[in-house]
């Protein structure tokens, strides 16, 4: 596929057919995705390839607490898990919220789930002393994750970046024996899409850009 076509048609896939994702195809996906950049080219990412149905069901269970709060806040018109504006919801209101199956079933329905971990010793977190949530360290792991999804699209497969289970990181570590030095960056279910979207809704370049300073006009 043309590179720009892949970029414009790689959607968040959460519904999968029963088709397998063979190891040989998955290896091709990862073999190409591994050329993603990372801080200092330290390449501190490890990808756990999870096919075992019981482990995938457990991941789905671990995603429920994060998904429940996410859903409750969305229903209340809040920004889910927003680090700036605290939730107005009580623990009781969150606990009473039903979790949509779409937030957990991909772990079970996909033929393979990738648990993407990054070695914190290989991350240059230049924002660690700022008075806000740190995000810079993600530059050493998320380019690889996106490359995985681009490569999967090129091979006729798809998936999505989900972080719902990361709220339960200690339990994920225990489930898979992940060392404490590693952070769980995301979980990526992969498989053959039930349907492949080709028209995605995104903001325009004008809405995305500001020239020279915050008050500058957009790049047109």
Backbone as a chain_set.jsonl record, in Angstrom:
{"seq": "XXXXXXXXXXXXXXXXXXXXXXXXXXXXXXXXXXXXXXXXXXXXXXXXXXXXXXXXXXXXXXXXXXXXXXXXXXXXXXXXXXXXXXXXXXXXXXXXXXXXXXXXXXXXXXXXXXXXXXXXXXXXXXXXXXXXXXXXXXXXXXXXXXXXXXXXXXXXXXXXXXXXXXXXXXXXXXXXXXXXXXXXXXXXXXXXXXXXXXXXXXXXXXXXXXXXXXXXXXXX", "coords": {"N": [[0.844, -1.202, 0.0], [0.35, 2.314, -0.576], [2.243, 4.713, 1.267], [0.994, 7.081, 2.305], [-1.67, 6.379, 2.007], [-1.871, 4.269, 3.828], [-1.393, 5.717, 6.209], [-3.626, 7.372, 6.237], [-5.738, 5.628, 6.525], [-5.522, 3.992, 8.692], [-7.248, 2.922, 11.192], [-8.801, 2.864, 14.504], [-9.201, -0.284, 15.466], [-11.525, -2.431, 16.837], [-13.14, -4.577, 16.594], [-13.081, -7.898, 15.61], [-12.608, -10.515, 13.193], [-12.833, -14.157, 13.044], [-10.492, -14.933, 11.944], [-7.125, -16.102, 12.001], [-4.036, -14.612, 13.196], [-1.211, -15.243, 11.92], [1.996, -16.325, 13.231], [4.089, -15.825, 11.453], [3.23, -13.621, 9.988], [2.842, -11.767, 12.033], [5.457, -11.542, 12.877], [6.569, -10.297, 10.636], [5.244, -7.839, 10.78], [6.267, -6.816, 13.235], [8.951, -6.863, 12.63], [9.259, -4.839, 10.781], [8.173, -2.676, 12.174], [10.005, -2.233, 14.211], [11.901, -0.382, 13.482], [11.244, 2.086, 14.358], [11.903, 5.303, 15.858], [13.65, 6.01, 18.966], [14.401, 7.491, 22.177], [17.724, 8.551, 22.167], [18.272, 6.34, 20.689], [18.008, 4.087, 22.28], [16.222, 2.021, 22.481], [14.447, 0.716, 24.369], [12.163, -0.876, 24.583], [9.992, -3.654, 25.211], [8.012, -6.237, 23.897], [5.311, -8.083, 24.798], [3.923, -10.946, 23.566], [0.809, -12.115, 23.538], [-1.138, -14.864, 23.38], [-2.566, -16.764, 24.744], [-5.764, -17.715, 25.742], [-6.817, -17.555, 28.373], [-5.131, -15.739, 29.662], [-5.665, -13.486, 28.127], [-8.331, -13.071, 28.735], [-8.033, -12.412, 31.414], [-6.667, -9.996, 31.171], [-8.722, -8.488, 30.056], [-10.424, -8.373, 32.257], [-8.819, -6.883, 33.993], [-8.915, -4.471, 32.75], [-11.344, -3.403, 33.354], [-11.78, -1.716, 35.771], [-10.47, 0.756, 35.049], [-11.83, 1.326, 32.68], [-14.399, 1.598, 33.649], [-14.351, 3.971, 35.196], [-13.617, 5.71, 33.141], [-15.862, 5.532, 31.444], [-17.917, 6.447, 33.151], [-17.139, 9.108, 33.612], [-17.23, 10.152, 31.013], [-19.977, 9.931, 30.486], [-20.866, 11.788, 32.283], [-20.095, 14.096, 31.134], [-17.478, 14.838, 31.476], [-13.867, 15.135, 31.047], [-12.407, 12.131, 30.556], [-10.366, 10.627, 33.001], [-8.841, 12.908, 33.31], [-5.934, 14.796, 33.915], [-5.851, 17.386, 34.813], [-8.331, 18.607, 35.44], [-10.147, 17.626, 38.122], [-12.346, 14.826, 38.781], [-15.861, 15.159, 39.39], [-17.395, 13.182, 40.257], [-18.584, 10.724, 42.566], [-17.098, 7.916, 44.311], [-18.996, 5.957, 44.545], [-20.791, 6.549, 42.478], [-19.189, 6.1, 40.27], [-18.637, 3.367, 40.622], [-21.119, 2.286, 40.148], [-21.471, 2.365, 37.462], [-22.026, 0.918, 34.303], [-19.873, -0.966, 32.266], [-19.162, -0.579, 28.881], [-19.101, -3.246, 26.53], [-17.394, -2.972, 24.372], [-15.056, -1.862, 25.288], [-13.608, -3.797, 26.545], [-13.926, -6.336, 25.344], [-12.253, -6.551, 23.006], [-9.791, -7.593, 23.908], [-10.353, -10.232, 24.328], [-11.477, -11.152, 21.948], [-9.625, -10.667, 19.904], [-7.049, -12.379, 18.08], [-4.465, -12.172, 19.006], [-2.778, -10.4, 21.563], [-0.835, -7.624, 22.295], [1.305, -6.68, 24.83], [2.796, -3.848, 25.614], [5.817, -2.795, 26.847], [8.077, -0.564, 28.505], [11.438, 0.035, 29.287], [12.202, 1.829, 32.009], [14.683, 2.716, 32.704], [15.846, 3.307, 30.352], [14.713, 5.555, 29.421], [14.553, 8.987, 28.707], [13.25, 11.156, 30.623], [12.608, 14.158, 30.405], [10.776, 15.904, 31.436], [10.288, 15.282, 34.041], [10.569, 16.757, 36.407], [8.804, 18.823, 36.236], [5.779, 20.569, 37.109], [3.507, 18.874, 36.45], [1.736, 16.144, 34.854], [3.903, 13.675, 33.595], [4.885, 13.266, 30.208], [6.811, 13.093, 28.265], [8.508, 10.873, 28.216], [7.116, 9.02, 26.755], [7.866, 9.332, 24.15], [9.807, 7.506, 23.601], [8.594, 5.095, 23.222], [5.959, 5.078, 22.073], [6.157, 5.756, 19.272], [7.015, 3.281, 18.202], [4.794, 1.685, 18.787], [2.828, 2.866, 17.179], [3.961, 2.393, 14.701], [3.65, -0.366, 14.642], [0.873, -0.593, 14.319], [0.549, 0.682, 11.849], [2.025, -1.049, 10.223], [0.535, -3.368, 10.592], [-1.854, -2.615, 9.375], [-0.961, -2.451, 6.741], [-0.578, -5.113, 6.234], [-3.103, -6.067, 6.152], [-4.371, -6.346, 8.566], [-5.472, -5.182, 11.838], [-5.782, -3.027, 14.745], [-5.793, -1.518, 18.017], [-4.634, 1.119, 20.144], [-4.801, 0.711, 23.483], [-5.249, 1.835, 26.797], [-6.625, 1.177, 29.01], [-6.233, -0.954, 30.828], [-3.901, -0.26, 32.051], [-4.126, 1.2, 34.355], [-4.186, -0.691, 36.273], [-1.57, -1.55, 36.582], [0.295, -2.82, 38.496], [-0.932, -5.34, 38.841], [-0.887, -6.322, 36.268], [1.843, -6.586, 35.937], [2.307, -8.639, 37.782], [0.812, -10.692, 36.618], [2.226, -11.297, 34.271], [4.848, -11.44, 35.034], [6.471, -9.148, 34.841], [9.318, -7.114, 35.152], [10.044, -4.674, 37.756], [11.337, -2.435, 36.82], [10.248, -1.845, 34.422], [7.691, -0.091, 32.686], [4.247, -0.42, 31.893], [3.2, 0.486, 28.853], [1.054, 0.378, 27.06], [-1.683, -1.625, 25.794], [-2.237, -3.71, 23.05], [-4.599, -5.041, 21.114], [-4.682, -7.22, 18.321], [-5.811, -8.142, 15.076], [-7.825, -9.513, 12.375], [-9.792, -7.097, 10.888], [-13.332, -6.697, 11.345], [-14.61, -4.853, 9.763], [-13.101, -2.506, 7.586], [-12.364, 0.725, 8.005], [-12.173, 3.484, 5.789], [-12.46, 6.157, 5.592], [-11.633, 8.543, 7.717], [-12.342, 10.614, 10.54], [-10.849, 13.587, 11.239], [-9.246, 16.507, 12.655], [-8.668, 19.484, 10.749], [-5.688, 20.674, 8.978], [-5.558, 23.39, 9.402], [-6.891, 23.634, 11.842], [-5.151, 22.298, 13.401], [-2.727, 23.621, 13.617], [-0.551, 26.405, 14.601], [0.952, 29.419, 13.793], [4.214, 30.377, 14.541], [3.655, 31.519, 17.21], [1.412, 31.125, 20.052], [-0.783, 32.729, 19.523], [-0.64, 33.017, 16.85], [-1.746, 32.753, 13.411], [-3.208, 29.935, 11.592], [-1.401, 27.368, 9.764], [-1.86, 27.536, 6.438]], "CA": [[0.0, 0.0, 0.0], [1.028, 3.605, -0.534], [2.443, 5.155, 2.644], [-0.031, 8.032, 2.717], [-2.931, 5.654, 2.133], [-1.815, 3.573, 5.116], [-1.531, 6.712, 7.271], [-4.978, 7.942, 6.226], [-6.771, 4.6, 6.692], [-5.262, 3.162, 9.868], [-8.248, 3.311, 12.193], [-8.818, 2.1, 15.746], [-9.99, -1.494, 15.217], [-11.901, -3.098, 18.088], [-13.953, -5.754, 16.28], [-12.24, -8.792, 14.832], [-13.149, -11.777, 12.704], [-12.208, -15.33, 13.645], [-9.262, -15.248, 11.216], [-5.909, -16.059, 12.824], [-2.922, -13.753, 12.812], [-0.098, -16.2, 12.046], [3.267, -15.814, 13.751], [4.939, -15.328, 10.381], [2.755, -12.272, 9.663], [3.144, -10.922, 13.181], [6.895, -11.264, 12.854], [6.776, -9.29, 9.592], [4.771, -6.57, 11.336], [7.221, -6.344, 14.238], [10.265, -6.695, 11.992], [9.261, -3.517, 10.164], [7.86, -1.663, 13.182], [11.132, -2.023, 15.121], [12.738, 0.716, 13.022], [10.775, 3.34, 14.944], [12.915, 5.973, 16.673], [13.5, 6.082, 20.425], [15.361, 8.419, 22.754], [19.099, 8.079, 22.143], [18.25, 5.029, 20.039], [18.242, 3.092, 23.321], [15.354, 0.887, 22.148], [14.159, 0.038, 25.633], [10.828, -1.475, 24.585], [9.783, -5.09, 25.101], [6.63, -6.517, 23.499], [4.826, -9.398, 25.191], [2.951, -11.478, 22.609], [-0.089, -12.928, 24.369], [-2.17, -15.592, 22.647], [-3.301, -17.621, 25.668], [-7.099, -17.159, 25.994], [-7.028, -17.247, 29.788], [-4.406, -14.501, 29.949], [-6.369, -12.385, 27.48], [-9.526, -12.82, 29.553], [-7.588, -11.715, 32.625], [-6.409, -8.61, 30.768], [-10.029, -7.846, 29.918], [-10.893, -8.097, 33.62], [-8.005, -5.813, 34.558], [-9.277, -3.221, 32.082], [-12.669, -2.957, 33.786], [-11.79, -0.53, 36.649], [-10.148, 1.963, 34.294], [-12.91, 1.57, 31.731], [-15.589, 2.04, 34.38], [-14.206, 5.409, 35.479], [-13.622, 6.389, 31.836], [-17.246, 5.598, 30.981], [-18.695, 7.297, 34.055], [-16.788, 10.505, 33.376], [-17.771, 10.545, 29.705], [-21.424, 10.089, 30.632], [-21.084, 13.006, 33.068], [-19.605, 15.236, 30.37], [-16.126, 15.185, 31.913], [-12.748, 14.553, 30.32], [-12.044, 10.928, 31.311], [-9.026, 10.5, 33.567], [-8.14, 14.162, 33.026], [-4.993, 15.099, 34.996], [-5.93, 18.801, 35.185], [-9.63, 18.865, 36.059], [-10.546, 16.425, 38.863], [-13.722, 14.395, 38.597], [-16.864, 15.537, 40.399], [-18.157, 11.977, 40.566], [-18.219, 9.981, 43.775], [-16.691, 6.534, 44.076], [-20.221, 5.168, 44.4], [-21.325, 6.786, 41.137], [-18.316, 5.402, 39.326], [-18.805, 1.918, 40.816], [-22.436, 1.877, 39.641], [-21.486, 2.533, 36.007], [-21.836, -0.294, 33.511], [-18.791, -0.821, 31.294], [-19.499, -1.096, 27.547], [-18.289, -4.385, 26.141], [-16.391, -2.591, 23.374], [-13.817, -1.446, 25.948], [-12.907, -4.958, 27.098], [-13.99, -7.538, 24.504], [-11.144, -6.746, 22.064], [-8.76, -8.435, 24.496], [-10.789, -11.626, 24.225], [-11.815, -11.499, 20.566], [-8.449, -10.605, 19.03], [-6.241, -13.596, 18.18], [-3.232, -11.893, 19.729], [-2.728, -9.118, 22.272], [0.525, -7.209, 22.613], [1.495, -5.843, 26.018], [4.001, -3.094, 25.273], [6.474, -2.319, 28.061], [9.28, 0.218, 28.249], [12.413, 0.05, 30.375], [12.311, 3.211, 32.489], [16.098, 3.066, 32.768], [16.258, 3.719, 29.011], [13.87, 6.69, 29.051], [14.981, 10.33, 29.132], [12.027, 11.868, 30.99], [13.055, 15.521, 30.679], [9.719, 16.667, 32.108], [9.981, 14.637, 35.318], [10.548, 17.713, 37.51], [7.781, 19.834, 36.005], [4.591, 20.417, 37.941], [2.427, 18.302, 35.655], [1.9, 14.743, 34.494], [4.966, 13.482, 32.624], [4.51, 12.624, 28.951], [7.933, 13.068, 27.326], [9.05, 9.521, 28.124], [6.378, 8.264, 25.757], [8.533, 9.448, 22.855], [10.686, 6.351, 23.422], [7.849, 3.85, 23.077], [4.755, 5.146, 21.241], [6.42, 5.631, 17.836], [7.034, 1.853, 17.875], [3.419, 1.183, 18.828], [2.125, 3.33, 15.995], [4.522, 1.635, 13.576], [3.011, -1.686, 14.66], [-0.465, -0.47, 13.745], [0.708, 0.975, 10.423], [2.454, -2.287, 9.565], [-0.611, -4.283, 10.616], [-2.768, -2.164, 8.308], [-0.353, -2.816, 5.467], [-0.712, -6.563, 6.073], [-4.517, -6.421, 6.144], [-4.841, -6.542, 9.933], [-5.69, -3.924, 12.535], [-5.831, -3.065, 16.2], [-5.948, -0.214, 18.628], [-3.862, 1.387, 21.358], [-5.676, 0.877, 24.645], [-4.534, 2.008, 28.07], [-7.579, 0.943, 30.09], [-5.711, -1.882, 31.83], [-2.666, 0.252, 32.649], [-4.443, 1.647, 35.714], [-3.922, -1.841, 37.146], [-0.233, -2.006, 36.204], [0.892, -3.827, 39.393], [-1.526, -6.654, 38.603], [-0.375, -6.778, 34.973], [3.209, -7.052, 36.219], [2.212, -9.938, 38.462], [0.264, -11.668, 35.674], [3.198, -11.679, 33.251], [6.208, -11.451, 35.565], [7.18, -7.984, 34.302], [10.182, -6.5, 36.179], [9.611, -3.372, 38.254], [11.972, -1.358, 36.055], [9.487, -1.63, 33.192], [6.337, 0.444, 32.751], [3.334, -0.887, 30.85], [2.823, 1.677, 28.084], [-0.269, 0.171, 26.478], [-2.036, -2.972, 25.366], [-2.68, -3.599, 21.66], [-5.191, -6.222, 20.48], [-4.47, -7.242, 16.872], [-6.5, -9.202, 14.357], [-8.441, -9.146, 11.105], [-10.964, -6.259, 11.178], [-14.647, -7.037, 10.804], [-14.731, -3.902, 8.658], [-11.956, -1.607, 7.512], [-12.75, 2.093, 7.674], [-11.255, 4.164, 4.88], [-12.666, 7.592, 5.748], [-11.5, 8.844, 9.134], [-12.654, 11.998, 10.912], [-9.753, 14.232, 11.951], [-9.234, 17.956, 12.508], [-7.936, 19.958, 9.581], [-4.375, 21.272, 9.225], [-5.806, 24.729, 9.957], [-7.248, 23.485, 13.253], [-4.049, 21.617, 14.084], [-1.481, 24.393, 13.636], [-0.454, 27.825, 14.951], [2.213, 29.937, 13.272], [5.195, 31.153, 15.307], [3.304, 31.602, 18.634], [0.063, 30.601, 20.34], [-1.776, 33.599, 18.935], [-0.43, 33.071, 15.417], [-2.755, 32.105, 12.588], [-2.883, 28.561, 11.215], [-0.707, 27.078, 8.515], [-2.93, 27.33, 5.459]], "C": [[0.875, 1.245, 0.0], [1.106, 4.101, 0.903], [1.336, 6.088, 3.112], [-1.4, 7.367, 2.845], [-2.988, 4.898, 3.456], [-2.043, 4.55, 6.264], [-2.964, 7.231, 7.38], [-6.073, 6.915, 6.511], [-6.499, 3.658, 7.86], [-6.163, 3.637, 11.001], [-8.079, 2.49, 13.462], [-9.758, 0.915, 15.567], [-10.249, -2.209, 16.536], [-12.78, -4.327, 17.858], [-13.191, -6.617, 15.288], [-13.013, -10.012, 14.354], [-12.472, -12.93, 13.434], [-10.91, -15.719, 12.938], [-8.052, -15.189, 12.151], [-4.957, -14.98, 12.337], [-1.673, -14.612, 12.995], [1.174, -15.541, 12.569], [4.132, -15.219, 12.653], [4.531, -13.916, 9.97], [3.065, -11.318, 10.803], [4.625, -10.585, 13.215], [7.233, -10.227, 11.787], [6.378, -7.906, 10.087], [5.805, -5.993, 12.302], [8.597, -6.085, 13.642], [10.364, -5.336, 11.309], [9.022, -2.412, 11.189], [9.07, -1.309, 14.04], [12.055, -0.896, 14.69], [12.238, 2.072, 13.5], [11.881, 3.975, 15.784], [12.61, 5.854, 18.164], [14.592, 6.993, 20.963], [16.764, 7.84, 22.789], [19.277, 6.756, 21.441], [18.503, 3.902, 21.048], [17.331, 1.874, 23.185], [15.007, 0.051, 23.386], [12.812, -0.652, 25.715], [10.887, -2.994, 24.486], [8.297, -5.319, 24.805], [6.275, -7.95, 23.905], [3.743, -9.822, 24.211], [2.071, -12.48, 23.345], [-1.176, -13.542, 23.487], [-3.066, -16.416, 23.579], [-4.664, -17.008, 26.016], [-7.33, -16.767, 27.449], [-6.334, -15.944, 30.169], [-5.105, -13.305, 29.33], [-7.656, -12.057, 28.223], [-9.165, -12.062, 30.818], [-7.284, -10.252, 32.319], [-7.716, -7.84, 30.623], [-10.596, -7.482, 31.29], [-10.135, -6.923, 34.237], [-8.329, -4.465, 33.933], [-10.577, -2.629, 32.628], [-12.623, -1.748, 34.724], [-11.489, 0.772, 35.909], [-11.249, 2.334, 33.334], [-14.169, 2.063, 32.429], [-15.5, 3.529, 34.7], [-14.252, 6.216, 34.178], [-15.061, 6.591, 31.357], [-18.078, 6.536, 31.841], [-18.413, 8.774, 33.802], [-17.304, 10.988, 32.024], [-19.263, 10.796, 29.796], [-21.775, 11.355, 31.398], [-20.587, 14.257, 32.35], [-18.22, 15.701, 30.783], [-15.09, 14.616, 30.948], [-12.253, 13.356, 31.095], [-10.58, 10.907, 31.741], [-8.195, 11.768, 33.329], [-7.217, 14.523, 34.183], [-5.059, 16.54, 35.494], [-7.219, 19.103, 35.957], [-10.089, 17.608, 36.791], [-12.015, 16.088, 38.637], [-14.623, 14.89, 39.728], [-17.657, 14.322, 40.865], [-17.666, 11.322, 41.856], [-17.774, 8.578, 43.394], [-17.906, 5.641, 43.85], [-20.811, 5.324, 42.998], [-20.481, 6.062, 40.083], [-18.54, 3.897, 39.408], [-20.116, 1.409, 40.233], [-22.533, 1.937, 38.12], [-21.214, 1.213, 35.302], [-20.79, -0.031, 32.435], [-19.224, -1.378, 29.944], [-18.55, -2.224, 27.138], [-17.174, -4.023, 25.18], [-15.057, -2.205, 23.999], [-13.017, -2.628, 26.489], [-12.89, -6.175, 26.167], [-12.863, -7.657, 23.474], [-10.025, -7.626, 22.609], [-9.072, -9.917, 24.301], [-10.959, -12.045, 22.774], [-10.617, -11.491, 19.624], [-7.635, -11.886, 19.171], [-4.934, -13.409, 18.938], [-3.333, -10.521, 20.373], [-1.268, -8.833, 22.613], [0.497, -6.33, 23.863], [2.841, -5.151, 25.841], [4.577, -2.449, 26.531], [7.742, -1.549, 27.694], [10.153, 0.233, 29.492], [12.63, 1.501, 30.807], [13.76, 3.659, 32.625], [16.621, 3.553, 31.419], [15.493, 4.944, 28.521], [14.458, 7.99, 29.576], [13.733, 11.16, 29.388], [12.367, 13.301, 31.404], [12.011, 16.372, 31.4], [9.424, 16.136, 33.509], [9.91, 15.594, 36.495], [9.551, 18.846, 37.308], [6.545, 19.54, 36.843], [3.388, 20.006, 37.089], [2.717, 16.828, 35.418], [2.984, 14.612, 33.426], [4.475, 12.764, 31.371], [5.7, 12.412, 28.015], [8.508, 11.661, 27.159], [8.353, 8.664, 27.087], [7.007, 8.32, 24.38], [9.426, 8.25, 22.57], [9.937, 5.045, 23.227], [6.693, 3.957, 22.088], [5.014, 5.215, 19.738], [6.464, 4.166, 17.378], [5.618, 1.298, 17.822], [2.656, 1.61, 17.574], [2.665, 2.633, 14.747], [3.906, 0.236, 13.49], [1.642, -1.621, 13.996], [-0.414, -0.146, 12.256], [1.091, -0.291, 9.654], [1.323, -3.31, 9.523], [-1.612, -3.909, 9.526], [-2.241, -2.582, 6.95], [-0.506, -4.304, 5.171], [-2.167, -7.02, 6.09], [-5.092, -6.712, 7.507], [-5.033, -5.183, 10.605], [-5.729, -4.121, 14.026], [-6.032, -1.675, 16.746], [-5.026, -0.099, 19.832], [-4.856, 1.57, 22.493], [-4.836, 0.947, 25.916], [-5.44, 1.72, 29.261], [-6.998, 0.065, 31.198], [-4.506, -1.328, 32.579], [-2.896, 0.787, 34.056], [-4.188, 0.545, 36.735], [-2.531, -2.415, 36.865], [0.384, -3.01, 37.173], [0.347, -5.234, 39.155], [-1.112, -7.207, 37.245], [1.048, -7.306, 35.147], [3.184, -8.452, 36.829], [1.764, -11.027, 37.49], [1.334, -12.19, 34.727], [4.647, -11.698, 33.742], [7.061, -10.307, 35.049], [8.033, -7.358, 35.403], [9.716, -5.096, 36.555], [10.207, -2.213, 37.463], [11.201, -1.008, 34.776], [8.103, -1.054, 33.497], [5.518, -0.171, 31.624], [2.817, 0.347, 30.12], [1.421, 1.569, 27.508], [-0.469, -1.303, 26.172], [-2.656, -2.853, 23.98], [-3.267, -4.93, 21.181], [-5.033, -6.117, 18.965], [-5.235, -8.402, 16.246], [-7.024, -8.701, 13.031], [-9.708, -8.325, 11.392], [-12.252, -6.831, 10.59], [-14.965, -6.127, 9.626], [-13.555, -2.94, 8.738], [-12.426, -0.224, 7.084], [-11.715, 2.708, 6.748], [-11.421, 5.672, 4.909], [-12.685, 7.91, 7.236], [-11.789, 10.321, 9.385], [-11.515, 12.563, 11.752], [-9.834, 15.744, 11.751], [-8.397, 18.33, 11.289], [-6.559, 20.473, 9.977], [-4.542, 22.652, 9.852], [-6.144, 24.668, 11.444], [-6.108, 22.909, 14.08], [-2.867, 22.536, 14.371], [-1.659, 25.837, 14.091], [0.912, 28.315, 14.496], [2.966, 30.741, 14.333], [4.903, 31.269, 16.798], [1.845, 31.205, 18.8], [-1.04, 31.432, 19.703], [-1.644, 33.699, 17.418], [-1.53, 32.345, 14.646], [-2.305, 30.726, 12.166], [-2.044, 28.492, 9.95], [-1.78, 26.731, 7.482], [-2.348, 26.915, 4.112]], "O": [[1.995, 1.233, 0.51], [0.16, 3.936, 1.673], [0.795, 5.905, 4.203], [-2.201, 7.751, 3.698], [-4.02, 4.884, 4.127], [-2.798, 4.255, 7.19], [-3.454, 7.497, 8.477], [-7.226, 7.294, 6.719], [-7.172, 2.637, 8.003], [-5.873, 4.625, 11.676], [-7.305, 1.533, 13.492], [-10.976, 1.089, 15.52], [-9.316, -2.552, 17.263], [-13.125, -5.035, 18.804], [-12.716, -6.134, 14.26], [-13.942, -10.48, 15.013], [-11.647, -12.719, 14.323], [-10.293, -16.724, 13.29], [-7.977, -14.307, 13.006], [-5.063, -14.499, 11.209], [-1.137, -14.7, 14.1], [1.394, -14.346, 12.371], [4.83, -14.23, 12.875], [5.39, -13.098, 9.639], [3.5, -10.189, 10.573], [5.001, -9.461, 13.547], [8.089, -9.37, 12.007], [7.08, -6.924, 9.847], [6.174, -4.823, 12.2], [9.321, -5.197, 14.093], [11.442, -4.744, 11.264], [9.604, -1.332, 11.084], [9.152, -0.191, 14.547], [12.92, -0.489, 15.467], [12.763, 3.104, 13.082], [12.706, 3.265, 16.358], [11.469, 5.628, 18.566], [15.591, 7.241, 20.288], [16.988, 6.775, 23.364], [20.318, 6.113, 21.578], [19.128, 2.893, 20.72], [17.64, 0.809, 23.719], [15.247, -1.155, 23.43], [12.358, -0.984, 26.81], [11.721, -3.551, 23.772], [7.433, -4.671, 25.395], [6.871, -8.908, 23.413], [2.746, -9.118, 24.05], [2.527, -13.557, 23.729], [-2.015, -12.838, 22.926], [-4.204, -16.726, 23.228], [-4.716, -15.892, 26.534], [-7.972, -15.754, 27.724], [-6.888, -15.137, 30.916], [-5.143, -12.229, 29.926], [-8.03, -10.89, 28.329], [-9.9, -11.173, 31.247], [-7.606, -9.369, 33.114], [-7.806, -6.678, 31.02], [-11.179, -6.412, 31.463], [-10.721, -6.077, 34.913], [-8.046, -3.424, 34.527], [-10.871, -1.459, 32.378], [-13.379, -0.804, 34.495], [-12.17, 1.777, 36.115], [-11.577, 3.511, 33.18], [-14.923, 2.857, 31.866], [-16.465, 4.267, 34.499], [-14.861, 7.285, 34.129], [-15.431, 7.68, 30.919], [-18.859, 7.332, 31.319], [-19.331, 9.594, 33.781], [-17.767, 12.123, 31.91], [-19.762, 11.775, 29.241], [-22.843, 11.932, 31.197], [-20.651, 15.356, 32.9], [-17.826, 16.827, 30.481], [-15.389, 13.736, 30.14], [-11.723, 13.521, 32.194], [-9.678, 11.141, 30.937], [-6.977, 11.691, 33.166], [-7.665, 14.556, 35.329], [-4.406, 16.888, 36.478], [-7.194, 19.769, 36.991], [-10.395, 16.608, 36.141], [-12.824, 16.966, 38.338], [-14.191, 15.02, 40.873], [-18.492, 14.425, 41.763], [-16.479, 11.368, 42.181], [-18.042, 8.11, 42.287], [-17.857, 4.693, 43.067], [-21.274, 4.352, 42.401], [-21.01, 5.49, 39.13], [-18.624, 3.224, 38.381], [-20.221, 0.239, 39.865], [-23.57, 1.595, 37.552], [-20.289, 0.484, 35.658], [-20.82, 1.005, 31.771], [-19.619, -2.541, 29.865], [-17.345, -2.154, 27.378], [-16.13, -4.674, 25.159], [-14.032, -2.219, 23.318], [-11.853, -2.463, 26.855], [-11.942, -6.96, 26.197], [-12.532, -8.779, 23.088], [-9.374, -8.336, 21.842], [-8.174, -10.742, 24.131], [-10.622, -13.171, 22.409], [-10.599, -12.237, 18.645], [-7.537, -12.43, 20.271], [-4.363, -14.372, 19.45], [-3.905, -9.594, 19.799], [-0.56, -9.687, 23.147], [-0.25, -5.354, 23.932], [3.893, -5.787, 25.909], [3.909, -1.657, 27.196], [8.395, -1.849, 26.694], [9.667, 0.42, 30.607], [13.18, 2.302, 30.051], [14.036, 4.859, 32.658], [17.701, 4.137, 31.341], [15.604, 5.329, 27.358], [14.819, 8.086, 30.749], [13.213, 11.798, 28.473], [12.41, 13.622, 32.591], [12.332, 17.442, 31.918], [8.412, 16.505, 34.104], [9.257, 15.286, 37.493], [9.47, 19.746, 38.145], [6.303, 18.399, 37.235], [2.383, 20.715, 37.027], [3.797, 16.331, 35.738], [2.981, 15.365, 32.452], [3.741, 11.779, 31.457], [5.605, 11.63, 27.069], [8.948, 11.302, 26.067], [8.925, 7.693, 26.591], [6.731, 7.473, 23.531], [9.769, 7.999, 21.414], [10.56, 3.993, 23.081], [6.46, 3.017, 21.328], [4.161, 4.769, 18.971], [5.998, 3.849, 16.284], [5.279, 0.531, 16.92], [1.929, 0.814, 16.981], [1.901, 2.319, 13.834], [3.67, -0.281, 12.397], [1.291, -2.494, 13.202], [-1.237, -0.638, 11.484], [0.555, -0.567, 8.58], [1.168, -4.033, 8.538], [-2.15, -4.778, 8.839], [-3.009, -3.025, 6.097], [-0.558, -4.713, 4.011], [-2.441, -8.219, 6.046], [-6.186, -7.266, 7.61], [-4.779, -4.146, 9.991], [-5.712, -5.25, 14.516], [-6.401, -0.758, 16.013], [-4.682, -1.099, 20.461], [-5.668, 2.494, 22.462], [-3.855, 0.222, 26.082], [-5.065, 1.991, 30.402], [-7.244, 0.315, 32.378], [-4.126, -1.859, 33.623], [-1.969, 0.825, 34.864], [-3.996, 0.819, 37.92], [-2.341, -3.63, 36.906], [0.961, -3.994, 36.711], [1.088, -6.211, 39.257], [-0.996, -8.421, 37.08], [1.413, -8.336, 34.582], [3.949, -9.331, 36.433], [2.27, -12.148, 37.528], [1.359, -13.379, 34.409], [5.566, -11.943, 32.96], [8.261, -10.482, 34.839], [7.52, -7.095, 36.491], [9.068, -4.415, 35.759], [9.637, -1.122, 37.44], [11.478, 0.004, 34.133], [7.435, -1.476, 34.441], [6.033, -0.413, 30.533], [2.088, 1.157, 30.693], [0.683, 2.554, 27.471], [0.453, -2.113, 26.277], [-3.506, -1.992, 23.753], [-2.514, -5.854, 20.873], [-5.229, -5.045, 18.392], [-5.301, -9.496, 16.806], [-6.705, -7.59, 12.608], [-10.608, -8.815, 12.074], [-12.26, -7.376, 9.486], [-15.519, -6.568, 8.618], [-13.079, -2.606, 9.823], [-12.837, -0.025, 5.941], [-10.516, 2.477, 6.907], [-10.618, 6.396, 4.321], [-13.644, 7.582, 7.934], [-11.51, 11.17, 8.538], [-11.247, 12.075, 12.85], [-10.43, 16.208, 10.779], [-7.527, 17.572, 10.862], [-6.284, 20.686, 11.158], [-3.768, 23.042, 10.726], [-5.737, 25.537, 12.215], [-6.1, 23.017, 15.306], [-2.082, 22.26, 15.277], [-2.74, 26.415, 13.99], [1.925, 27.68, 14.791], [2.419, 31.663, 14.938], [5.828, 31.129, 17.599], [1.133, 30.978, 17.822], [-2.107, 30.911, 19.378], [-2.436, 34.382, 16.768], [-2.167, 31.432, 15.171], [-1.142, 30.371, 12.358], [-1.989, 29.443, 9.169], [-2.512, 25.754, 7.637], [-3.095, 26.695, 3.158]]}, "num_chains": 1, "name": "protein.A"}
